[in-house]
Amino acid sequence: MTPEEIEQRVTGRMLRKRALSRDDGPMVWSVIDEGVLHRPIGSPQIVREQLEYLTEVARHPKVAVQIVPYGAKAGAGLLGAFGIAEMRGIPYTVYVEGQPHGRTISDRGLIAKLVTRYDTIRGEAHSQPLSLKVIEEAIRIWI
């Protein structure tokens, strides 16, 4: 990636981060595979800092973070990351991660299938309080 691309991505992430603090900011539900908590991307200090930040965000009143444990049977979640955008409780678009580029889906039938997949994955995930404890336990590993 070029320095310009990196800067553009960082700027986008900072704008999304600020959106949570707005009075009319979005609700965010994230379901994360437990393996992410143990994957060494960067130094141990960087991973620890990322997980500490994740716990901070997970405590935000407009954020829900749930961890899918290693033993979960929801293999559908291993097919790739995706995000569902809703307005007034109705899913209207999905962004599917991919290499080298993701794609946005607006087809109602595909959206319905991905919402069902999300519900299946979330059904295998830990509760929010237990997920926070799992993240905090992972932080202790990254010394």
Secondary structure, DSSP 4 states (H G I P E B T S, - for coil): --HHHHHHHHHHHHHHHHHTTSTTPPPEEEEEEGGGGG---S-HHHHHHHHHHHHHHHTSTTEEEEEEPTT---GGGGG--EEEEEETTEEEEEEE--SS--EEE--HHHHHHHHHHHHHHHHHSPPHHHHHHHHHHHHHH--
